[in-house]
């Protein structure tokens, strides 16, 4: 159970990192995520299916990951263009792209609600074959591969955020006036930022599809909430001192969230309450810092009153 | 250097709230000149700076900067050669980023932002040196978030950011108005130094008539979006606040005074 939660947590930590880029760095609540996550799954599964039957090469499924990332980035560019060039509010721009993506995702999946990789080698099954491992050690191999992918994405993003372009994107979410005054086109920064955010989200969807061997066109609903929940839980548990601290917190938050979900499911909660649980977790995570602050203030006040008496 | 021809901006055109913020303004600023702009509230001072920087588009007219027509150019394009400071010290800096990150962004003015490293080692040394000139001790706080600084410190930092790559034109919109008198004087002193050293063409809007008459080399007076007075040379030197008020009311034919003295 615990290892399953770890795998899930690592997969969804990519989602959290993607949402972190739009929500925390660009300061845009981007709902494209509900669509682009599935775009990633769909692209990855359809490309994996291209492998010849009975083949065992990891090349095609591995290539499906950057392809999924590119597809997600395109979706992000769409949202960015709608927001910046048509002057549509970011929330609405995301909803427009997400709605359009529902149809596009179905088209990619040949209009079937779920599509499996059809016995073709996936990135995980190739590794399983390679190490000819038994079911228990399989999970360890899977977790190790996921860890490598997450570490790679986090490291690349960290380096990127320290480049000139990365600094400009971060500043755009912090003070757009100042960015334009520094001769930077803030519209372009938002478009690039949303492309990166949705690219990472789509990568998360692709890795999930590889892990479960199928894509589900309807599984995207509420993904953005899952991402935001992970970020807030991470910030509450692990802090947000700097942007890099926050990035690691988002990954930690995604792991904590999955472990929590696994425990609750183990206790007998029905899977249909899943989304409600996600929403409630966000509310509670937001409440904790507010409540602890007001309790601290009240204590300070009482201490002062007592001292005055 | 900067020429404005027949510039017009009307807010809420066609409604009862219609207001001519710029009404056929014609102005010309020589290279290296320092011009102060005064006028009562709503006279069009800030609108003039916003039109030059590209934050507002002209309804009609033309703006030429350094021989090039920039009337239709976007704000970020003009920012390559225009530096800008606002009254609000929070407007010019990114609060959640560090001092050196803010400076690095300003230091890239006019260049394409690529994938090269944002802050090189040499940049850090250069930033430290530049900050030490402000005399605020910021050179030891390169890694502090800008949001932790006071208003005066942030405004001084913004000034440094606006001039770290010397712009051809510097627009100052009451940039010391929100600061306490001591800090305001210090920021004004640093402004003068930067401008003189780099020979930057400067336009400064102010509500302080005394500042307006004693800073820079000419003063223009706006009223209801029109240019009503230009003071230069001997005439400007001999001008007093009282006499200016008299001349102004005659020229502008409107109630001048209290709002302006603020």
Interface residues (C-beta under 8 A of the other chain):
Chain A: X160 X162 X163 X164 X165 X166 X167 X168 X170 X171 X174 X175 X177 X178 X179 X180 X181 X182 X183 X184 X185 X186 X243
Chain B: X53 X74 X75 X76 X77 X79 X80 X83 X84 X86 X91 X92 X93 X94 X95 X96 X97 X101 X102 X104 X105 X106 X108 X109 X110 X113 X114 X115 X116 X117 X118 X119 X161 X162
